[in-house]
Amino acid sequence: MSRRILVINPNSNERVTADIACAVEGLRIVGGPAIDCVTLAEGPPGIETQVHVDTVVEPLLRLARRESNRASAVVIACFSDPGLYSLREALDIPVHGIAESGFAVALTKGERFGIISILGRSIPRHRRYVASLGLGARLAGDRADVLVLGCAGMARHRKALEHRLGIPVVDPVQAAVGLAQLTLQIDGA
């Protein structure tokens, strides 16, 4: 089986999937794993609430199981990392969430990180998740050394924000796919 990273957009917005594919274009390397970006047709148009996060887990799990025999790793391309633990439990391949991966990369670039959220109502959900990962003290409320984009569809803004703000800006999709590539390289070594 050739190596393949399956990047799943758990919302039904094809534009977001296209943005995700553009974000990972620079990570496609000759001889490296294929990177396939797919849309979860059963998902809501956007993952904006905890209800969206919770209701997308089952169809996401079905899609990941269906595709896992043709994938070497899975990336959940939603900043809420819906179903991350369920997929890790159900699949025998590495599963990366973009928020968790984005935080990991951010911590290599600075002491504290901030998050740009699309909606104000996303902020409490992000804070809960950061706290659950034991990173609450590293989340900057007002000033950050590093900024993490808080949505898979924000990648096109990364370079401009980094230039404008003068601090590193992490696209979590790129972080997750890069970590998936590293994981596969280590596993294959």
C-alpha positions in Angstrom: 0.0 0.0 0.0 1.3 3.4 -0.9 1.4 5.9 2.0 -1.5 8.3 2.2 -2.5 11.0 4.7 -6.3 11.4 4.7 -7.2 15.0 5.7 -10.9 15.1 6.6 -12.9 18.4 6.7 -15.7 17.4 9.1 -18.0 20.2 7.8 -19.8 20.0 4.5 -18.3 23.2 3.1 -16.3 22.4 -0.1 -14.7 25.8 0.0 -13.1 25.0 3.3 -11.8 21.7 1.9 -10.3 23.6 -1.1 -8.6 26.0 1.3 -7.3 23.1 3.3 -5.9 21.5 0.1 -4.2 24.8 -0.7 -2.7 25.1 2.8 -1.0 21.7 2.5 0.2 22.1 -1.1 3.7 23.0 0.0 3.8 19.9 2.1 3.4 17.6 -0.9 6.8 16.1 -1.6 8.1 13.7 -4.2 8.4 10.3 -2.6 6.4 11.4 0.4 2.9 10.2 1.3 0.0 11.4 -0.8 -2.2 14.0 0.9 -5.9 13.6 0.1 -8.3 16.2 1.4 -12.0 15.1 1.6 -15.2 16.7 2.8 -17.6 15.0 5.2 -20.8 15.4 3.3 -22.9 14.6 6.4 -21.3 17.4 8.4 -22.9 20.8 9.1 -21.9 23.8 6.9 -19.6 24.8 9.6 -18.5 23.6 13.0 -19.6 26.5 15.2 -21.0 25.1 18.4 -20.5 22.2 20.8 -23.6 20.6 19.3 -21.9 20.6 15.9 -18.8 19.1 17.4 -20.7 16.3 19.1 -23.0 15.4 16.2 -20.2 15.2 13.7 -18.3 12.5 15.6 -20.3 9.4 14.3 -20.3 10.3 10.6 -16.6 11.3 10.9 -15.8 7.9 12.5 -17.7 6.1 9.8 -15.8 7.9 7.0 -12.4 7.4 8.8 -13.1 3.7 9.3 -14.2 3.3 5.6 -11.0 5.0 4.4 -8.5 3.8 7.0 -7.6 0.7 5.0 -6.2 3.0 2.3 -4.6 5.6 4.7 -1.5 5.6 6.7 -2.6 8.6 8.9 -5.7 10.7 9.4 -5.9 14.4 10.1 -9.1 15.9 11.5 -9.2 19.3 9.9 -11.4 21.2 12.4 -10.0 23.3 15.2 -12.4 21.6 17.7 -10.7 18.3 17.0 -14.0 16.5 16.9 -13.8 12.7 17.5 -10.1 12.8 18.0 -10.0 10.3 20.9 -12.7 8.1 19.3 -10.8 7.9 16.0 -7.6 7.1 17.9 -9.3 4.3 19.7 -11.0 2.9 16.6 -8.2 3.1 14.1 -4.8 1.4 14.0 -3.1 4.4 12.3 -2.0 7.8 13.7 -4.8 10.4 14.1 -3.9 14.0 14.3 -6.2 16.9 15.3 -5.3 20.3 13.9 -5.8 22.2 17.2 -3.6 19.8 19.2 -1.0 19.8 16.5 -1.2 23.6 16.2 -0.6 24.0 19.9 2.4 21.6 19.8 4.0 23.5 17.0 3.2 26.9 18.7 5.0 25.7 21.8 8.2 25.2 19.8 8.1 28.9 18.8 7.3 30.7 22.0 6.2 30.5 25.6 2.6 31.6 25.2 0.3 31.3 22.3 -3.0 33.0 21.3 -5.8 31.8 19.1 -7.8 33.7 16.5 -11.4 32.5 16.7 -14.0 33.0 13.9 -16.8 33.4 16.4 -17.0 34.7 19.9 -19.0 31.7 21.0 -16.0 29.5 20.0 -13.8 31.0 22.6 -15.2 29.1 25.6 -14.9 25.9 23.7 -11.3 26.6 22.7 -10.4 27.5 26.3 -12.0 24.3 27.7 -10.0 22.3 25.2 -6.7 24.1 25.9 -7.3 23.5 29.6 -8.1 19.8 29.1 -4.7 19.5 27.4 -3.0 21.0 30.4 -2.0 24.1 28.4 -4.2 26.7 30.1 -1.2 28.6 31.5 0.4 28.8 28.1 -2.7 30.4 26.5 -2.2 34.2 26.3 -5.4 36.2 26.8 -4.0 39.5 25.6 -0.5 39.1 24.2 1.1 36.0 22.6 4.5 35.0 21.3 2.8 32.9 18.8 -0.6 33.0 17.2 -2.6 29.8 16.2 -5.3 30.1 13.5 -8.5 28.9 15.1 -10.1 27.3 12.0 -9.1 25.1 9.2 -10.4 27.6 6.6 -8.1 30.4 7.8 -4.9 29.2 6.2 -4.9 31.8 3.4 -4.5 34.6 6.1 -1.4 33.1 7.8 1.4 34.9 5.9 -0.3 38.3 5.9 -1.0 38.0 9.7 2.5 36.9 10.4 3.9 39.9 8.4 1.5 42.4 9.9 1.8 41.2 13.5 5.5 40.4 13.5 5.1 37.2 15.4 4.9 33.5 14.2 1.5 32.4 13.0 0.7 28.7 12.9 -1.7 27.2 10.5 -3.0 24.1 12.4 -3.7 22.2 9.2 -0.1 22.5 8.1 1.0 21.6 11.6 -1.1 18.4 11.7 -0.2 17.3 8.2 3.5 18.0 8.9 3.3 16.0 12.1 1.5 13.2 10.3 4.4 13.1 7.7 6.9 13.0 10.5 5.1 10.2 12.3 5.0 8.2 9.1 8.7 8.8 8.4 9.6 7.7 11.9 7.4 4.6 11.7 9.0 3.7 8.3 12.6 4.2 9.5 
